[in-house]
Amino acid sequence: MDKKERIAKAVELLKKEYPDAICSLEYEKPHELLFATRLAAQCTDARVNMVTPVLYSKYPTLEALAEADEQDISDIIRSCGFYKTKAHDISLASKMLVEEYGGIVPDTIEELIKLPGIGRKTANLVVGDVYGKPAVVCDTHCIRITNLLGFTTTKDPAKCEIELRELLDPAESNNFCHRMVLHGRAVCVARRPDCKSCVLREICDYAQKSVE
Protein backbone atom coordinates (compact mmCIF):
# COMPACT_ATOMS: atom_id res chain seq x y z
CA MET A 1 0.00 0.00 0.00
CA ASP A 2 1.14 3.53 -0.68
CA LYS A 3 0.87 6.30 1.92
CA LYS A 4 -2.60 7.41 0.88
CA GLU A 5 -3.92 3.88 1.09
CA ARG A 6 -2.27 3.31 4.47
CA ILE A 7 -3.58 6.54 5.96
CA ALA A 8 -7.08 5.73 4.68
CA LYS A 9 -6.77 2.39 6.45
CA ALA A 10 -5.58 4.17 9.60
CA VAL A 11 -8.62 6.45 9.48
CA GLU A 12 -10.97 3.45 9.42
CA LEU A 13 -9.13 1.56 12.16
CA LEU A 14 -9.10 4.59 14.43
CA LYS A 15 -12.82 5.19 13.84
CA LYS A 16 -13.55 1.75 15.25
CA GLU A 17 -11.16 2.19 18.16
CA TYR A 18 -12.25 5.73 19.08
CA PRO A 19 -15.78 6.32 17.74
CA ASP A 20 -16.14 9.61 19.62
CA ALA A 21 -13.53 11.90 18.11
CA ILE A 22 -13.97 14.97 20.26
CA CYS A 23 -11.75 17.68 21.64
CA SER A 24 -11.10 17.23 25.35
CA LEU A 25 -11.17 21.00 25.97
CA GLU A 26 -14.58 22.13 27.24
CA TYR A 27 -16.24 25.21 25.75
CA GLU A 28 -19.57 26.68 24.74
CA LYS A 29 -18.61 29.66 22.56
CA PRO A 30 -16.03 29.97 19.75
CA HIS A 31 -13.79 32.35 21.68
CA GLU A 32 -13.83 29.99 24.65
CA LEU A 33 -12.24 27.23 22.57
CA LEU A 34 -9.80 29.73 21.07
CA PHE A 35 -8.51 30.83 24.46
CA ALA A 36 -8.73 27.39 26.06
CA THR A 37 -6.39 26.12 23.36
CA ARG A 38 -4.02 29.01 24.02
CA LEU A 39 -4.05 28.13 27.73
CA ALA A 40 -3.35 24.47 26.92
CA ALA A 41 0.14 25.25 25.63
CA GLN A 42 2.57 23.52 28.03
CA CYS A 43 -0.41 22.63 30.20
CA THR A 44 -2.82 19.70 30.46
CA ASP A 45 -6.35 19.92 29.08
CA ALA A 46 -7.62 18.75 32.46
CA ARG A 47 -6.04 21.74 34.19
CA VAL A 48 -7.39 24.12 31.55
CA ASN A 49 -10.89 22.68 32.05
CA MET A 50 -10.60 23.55 35.74
CA VAL A 51 -9.55 27.13 35.05
CA THR A 52 -11.75 28.23 32.14
CA PRO A 53 -15.11 27.96 33.98
CA VAL A 54 -13.81 30.52 36.49
CA LEU A 55 -12.52 32.82 33.75
CA TYR A 56 -15.63 32.62 31.59
CA SER A 57 -17.97 32.92 34.55
CA LYS A 58 -16.38 36.23 35.51
CA TYR A 59 -15.97 37.40 31.92
CA PRO A 60 -18.78 35.72 29.94
CA THR A 61 -18.38 37.67 26.68
CA LEU A 62 -15.58 38.81 24.43
CA GLU A 63 -16.47 42.37 25.29
CA ALA A 64 -16.07 41.62 28.98
CA LEU A 65 -12.68 39.97 28.39
CA ALA A 66 -11.59 42.93 26.26
CA GLU A 67 -12.33 45.27 29.16
CA ALA A 68 -10.93 42.99 31.86
CA ASP A 69 -7.89 43.92 33.87
CA GLU A 70 -5.00 41.89 32.49
CA GLN A 71 -3.65 41.25 35.97
CA ASP A 72 -6.96 39.72 37.00
CA ILE A 73 -6.92 37.40 33.97
CA SER A 74 -3.36 36.51 34.92
CA ASP A 75 -4.37 35.68 38.49
CA ILE A 76 -7.22 33.43 37.33
CA ILE A 77 -5.11 31.43 34.85
CA ARG A 78 -1.95 31.32 36.98
CA SER A 79 -2.01 27.52 37.40
CA CYS A 80 -1.85 27.02 33.62
CA GLY A 81 1.76 28.16 33.46
CA PHE A 82 3.28 31.03 31.45
CA TYR A 83 0.28 32.90 32.77
CA LYS A 84 1.55 36.43 32.18
CA THR A 85 2.18 35.82 28.48
CA LYS A 86 -1.10 33.95 28.08
CA ALA A 87 -3.07 36.65 29.89
CA HIS A 88 -1.49 39.31 27.69
CA ASP A 89 -2.40 37.36 24.55
CA ILE A 90 -5.98 36.78 25.71
CA SER A 91 -6.41 40.45 26.56
CA LEU A 92 -4.99 41.69 23.25
CA ALA A 93 -6.82 39.09 21.16
CA SER A 94 -10.13 39.90 22.85
CA LYS A 95 -9.70 43.58 22.09
CA MET A 96 -8.76 42.80 18.48
CA LEU A 97 -11.75 40.49 18.00
CA VAL A 98 -14.12 43.15 19.33
CA GLU A 99 -12.58 46.11 17.52
CA GLU A 100 -11.64 44.54 14.18
CA TYR A 101 -13.94 41.54 13.82
CA GLY A 102 -17.14 42.78 15.43
CA GLY A 103 -16.89 40.26 18.23
CA ILE A 104 -16.93 37.32 15.81
CA VAL A 105 -14.16 34.72 15.85
CA PRO A 106 -12.91 34.37 12.24
CA ASP A 107 -13.55 31.13 10.36
CA THR A 108 -10.30 30.99 8.40
CA ILE A 109 -6.79 30.05 9.44
CA GLU A 110 -5.40 33.09 7.68
CA GLU A 111 -7.41 35.50 9.82
CA LEU A 112 -7.08 33.56 13.07
CA ILE A 113 -3.28 33.55 13.02
CA LYS A 114 -3.34 37.35 12.94
CA LEU A 115 -4.54 37.25 16.55
CA PRO A 116 -1.90 37.56 19.30
CA GLY A 117 -0.66 34.18 20.52
CA ILE A 118 -2.65 32.17 17.98
CA GLY A 119 -0.70 29.76 15.79
CA ARG A 120 -1.76 27.30 13.14
CA LYS A 121 -2.53 24.49 15.59
CA THR A 122 -5.07 26.59 17.48
CA ALA A 123 -6.42 28.09 14.27
CA ASN A 124 -6.95 24.65 12.74
CA LEU A 125 -8.74 23.44 15.86
CA VAL A 126 -11.17 26.37 15.81
CA VAL A 127 -11.78 26.10 12.07
CA GLY A 128 -12.44 22.38 12.35
CA ASP A 129 -14.37 22.10 15.61
CA VAL A 130 -16.31 25.36 15.56
CA TYR A 131 -16.90 25.85 11.85
CA GLY A 132 -16.78 22.28 10.59
CA LYS A 133 -14.21 22.97 7.90
CA PRO A 134 -11.38 20.60 6.93
CA ALA A 135 -8.55 21.08 9.40
CA VAL A 136 -5.29 19.42 10.37
CA VAL A 137 -4.34 19.99 13.99
CA CYS A 138 -0.67 19.10 14.33
CA ASP A 139 -0.12 18.83 18.05
CA THR A 140 2.72 16.83 19.60
CA HIS A 141 0.74 13.55 19.53
CA CYS A 142 -0.19 13.92 15.86
CA ILE A 143 3.35 14.82 14.80
CA ARG A 144 4.98 12.05 16.82
CA ILE A 145 2.59 9.28 15.79
CA THR A 146 2.37 10.15 12.10
CA ASN A 147 6.17 10.16 12.02
CA LEU A 148 6.24 6.69 13.58
CA LEU A 149 3.61 5.47 11.16
CA GLY A 150 5.68 6.76 8.25
CA PHE A 151 3.03 9.20 7.03
CA THR A 152 5.10 12.29 7.78
CA THR A 153 8.82 13.00 7.79
CA THR A 154 9.18 16.14 9.90
CA LYS A 155 8.71 17.37 13.45
CA ASP A 156 7.96 20.89 12.25
CA PRO A 157 4.20 21.50 12.80
CA ALA A 158 3.67 23.60 9.67
CA LYS A 159 5.50 21.12 7.43
CA CYS A 160 3.73 18.18 9.06
CA GLU A 161 0.39 19.86 8.34
CA ILE A 162 1.31 20.23 4.67
CA GLU A 163 2.32 16.58 4.40
CA LEU A 164 -0.88 15.37 6.06
CA ARG A 165 -3.11 17.59 3.91
CA GLU A 166 -1.65 15.87 0.86
CA LEU A 167 -2.60 12.44 2.22
CA LEU A 168 -5.83 12.82 4.19
CA ASP A 169 -9.37 12.96 2.91
CA PRO A 170 -10.38 16.54 3.94
CA ALA A 171 -13.67 15.23 5.34
CA GLU A 172 -11.72 12.97 7.72
CA SER A 173 -8.78 15.17 8.63
CA ASN A 174 -10.13 16.93 11.71
CA ASN A 175 -11.41 13.77 13.41
CA PHE A 176 -8.23 11.91 12.45
CA CYS A 177 -6.20 14.45 14.41
CA HIS A 178 -8.49 14.17 17.44
CA ARG A 179 -8.07 10.40 17.33
CA MET A 180 -4.31 10.80 17.15
CA VAL A 181 -4.48 12.57 20.51
CA LEU A 182 -6.65 9.84 22.02
CA HIS A 183 -4.36 7.14 20.65
CA GLY A 184 -1.27 8.97 21.88
CA ARG A 185 -2.65 9.09 25.39
CA ALA A 186 -3.96 5.52 25.46
CA VAL A 187 -1.55 3.36 23.43
CA CYS A 188 1.16 5.13 21.44
CA VAL A 189 2.58 6.86 24.48
CA ALA A 190 5.72 8.94 24.07
CA ARG A 191 8.92 6.94 24.74
CA ARG A 192 6.99 3.73 25.43
CA PRO A 193 4.54 2.96 22.60
CA ASP A 194 2.60 -0.25 23.18
CA CYS A 195 2.99 -1.59 19.65
CA LYS A 196 1.71 -5.07 20.44
CA SER A 197 -1.64 -3.63 21.54
CA CYS A 198 -1.88 -1.07 18.73
CA VAL A 199 -4.62 -1.34 16.09
CA LEU A 200 -2.29 0.39 13.65
CA ARG A 201 0.67 -1.95 14.05
CA GLU A 202 0.24 -3.68 10.67
CA ILE A 203 0.48 -0.39 8.78
CA CYS A 204 3.05 1.29 11.03
CA ASP A 205 6.67 1.59 9.95
CA TYR A 206 7.93 1.78 13.53
CA ALA A 207 5.90 -1.19 14.76
CA GLN A 208 7.00 -3.39 11.86
CA LYS A 209 10.62 -2.73 12.79
CA SER A 210 10.26 -3.06 16.55
CA VAL A 211 7.72 -5.85 17.13
CA GLU A 212 8.85 -9.38 16.56
Residue, then its C-alpha position, 0 to 999 in steps of 0.5 A: m500500500d502507498k501512503k494514501e492507502r495506508i492513511a485511509k486504512a488508519v482512518e478506518l481503524l481509528k474510527k472503530e477504536y475511538p468512535d467519539a472523536i472529540c476535543s477534550l477541551e470544554y467550551e460553549k462559545p467559539h472564543e472559549l475554545l480559542f482561548a482554552t487552546r491558548l491556555a493548553a500550551q505547556c499545560t494539560d487539558a484537564r487543568v485548563n478545564m478547571v480554570t476556564p469555567v472561572l474565567y468565563s464565569k467572571y468574563p462571559t463575553l468577548e467584550a467583557l474579556a476585552e475590558a478585563d484587567e490583564q492582571d486579573i486574567s493573569d491571576i485566574i489562569r496562573s495555574c496554567g503556566f506562562y500565565k503572564t504571556k497567556a493573559h497578555d495574549i488573551s487580553l490583546a486578542s479579545k480587544m482585536l476580536v471586538e474592535e476589528y472583527g465585530g466580536i466574531v471569531p474568524d472562520t479561516i486560518e489566515e485570519l485567526i493567526k493574525l490574533p496575538g498568541i494564535g498559531r496554526k494548531t489553534a487556528n486549525l482546531v477552531v476552524g475544524d471544531v467550531y466551523g466544521k471545515p477541513a482542518v489538520v491539527c498538528d499537536t505533539h501527539c499527531i506529529r509524533i505518531t504520524n512520524l512513527l507510522g511513516f506518514t510524515t517526515t518532519k517534526d515541524p508543525a507547519k510542514c507536518e500539516i502540509e504533508l498530512r493535507e496531501l494524504l488525508d481525505p479533507a472530510e476525515s482530517n479533523n477527526f483523524c487528528h483528534r483520534m491521534v491525541l486519544h491514541g497517543r494518550a492511550v496506546c502510542v505513548a511517548r517513549r513507550p509505545d505499546c505496539k503489540s496492543c496497537v490497532l495500527r501496528e500492521i500499517c506502522d513503519y515503527a511497529q513493523k521494525s520493533v515488534e517481533 
